[in-house]
Amino acid sequence: MLVRQEIHEKLNIAFTPRTLEVVDDSEKHRGHAGYQEGGQSHFNVLIRSEAFENMSRLQKHRAVHNAIGPELVARIHALALDIDV
């Protein structure tokens, strides 16, 4: 399974979002630090879920990282998060 799909699946299960987009942006980082041949190193996530209501920005980011899990986070060089209710 692609990393993008793993991220999408884990976030969908954890937050039941009304909007969820996971974009593999790795190719835009070719030649930069952390780039891996074949991609799957740089991701942009847009997620909207009621689960984030009353959370601070830091709590939202921690919740997403926890949902993705340390094993998957360790395989990702960059994860840009756009999180809201």
C-alpha positions, 0 to 999 in steps of 0.5 A, spaced: 500 500 500 502 506 498 504 511 504 498 516 501 493 511 502 496 508 509 495 516 511 488 517 508 486 510 511 488 511 518 486 519 518 479 516 516 478 511 521 480 516 527 477 522 525 471 520 520 472 527 516 467 530 512 473 533 508 480 529 507 485 530 502 492 527 502 497 529 496 504 526 495 508 532 494 514 528 493 516 530 486 516 537 487 522 536 492 526 532 488 534 534 489 532 537 496 533 534 503 529 527 504 527 526 497 527 519 496 527 516 489 520 513 487 516 519 492 512 517 498 517 522 502 513 529 502 505 529 504 500 535 504 494 533 508 487 537 508 482 535 513 476 537 516 473 534 522 468 535 528 473 531 532 478 537 532 473 542 535 475 545 542 483 543 540 488 547 540 493 547 534 498 543 537 493 538 540 490 537 533 497 536 530 499 531 535 492 528 534 494 527 527 501 524 528 498 519 533 493 517 529 498 516 523 502 512 528 510 512 529 512 507 524 508 511 519 511 518 521 518 515 521 517 513 514 515 520 512 520 526 511 515 532 511 508 532 513 504 539 512 497 539 515 491 543 514 487 542 520 480 545 522 473 543 524 
